[in-house]
């Protein structure tokens, strides 16, 4: 078993990296909201799930792909992938803003504490999940394959697959774009100001409602991108996928230090690799167990995560 592991180490590692970047993007949805509101947006998992269905609809219904269709190539392939990514990000971002309006805004204005918005977010999450479950008759939905999953090269005898490469490169670019946006733009600085001291930010003329809506929008956009990459990699989705991936991404956010963008990055990578390695030794049926064990261990030994509460400096 150990010998086989080392033989397949790099193949497992590249697969784990692509999964890790999906976790990173979902974890950013949790991290951004927590950094500003100090609340967990449990509806973020269903934002991801809706994003996966948006990708399937674009590929299947907008571009009329079926399971027997020929693969797209060249400019048409990149047009399909770009359109699917863009529409998925827009749908998820707008839905995230609706969740903020429905589940958070009025409760926040009434200073209802932490518990009421949390329950409200869980309620919205259940409504979204159950609505999709009813519409799909609780069945998984397969996505037609628009792109041939060819191997583009080797690294230490490990075959590098095109879809994993696209996920890693595109997700990395999105992460750095978000990092620069938060640290260098006027709106990003306003988000950081609200995350540090909402009362002082309000006195300085910052519109809190606008900043909160923008934060949900950005978090939803990142989560929607994760939905696109998930379908690109696994080519299926289901109404329950939000819970499964949401718990894992939440664990990644906790692992890195929730509210910290850098923490979400390293936490997602670590969890993706750990899950992949654990699946090799224990089987894929133990993936969820691995996530829960890791979550409990992190909360027990280092509840603030690997990067602690450095959030006050670069919280989001």
Secondary structure, DSSP 8 states (H G I E B T S, - for coil): -HHHHHHTHHHHHHHHHHHHHHHHHHHHHHHHHHHHHSS--TTHHHHHHHHHHHHHHIIIIIS---TTS----HHHHHHHHHHHHHHHHHHHHHHHHHHIIIIIIHHHHTT-TTHHHHHHHHHHHHHHHHHHHHHTTT--EE----S---EEEEETTEEEEHHHHHHHHHHHHHHHHHHHHHHHSHHHHHHHHHHH-HHHHHHTT--HHHHHHHHHHHHHHHHHHHHHHHHHHH-EE-TTHHHHHHHHHHHHHHHH-TT-HHHHHHHHHHHHHHHHHHHHHH-GGGHHHHHHHHHHHHHHH-TT-TTTTTHHHH--
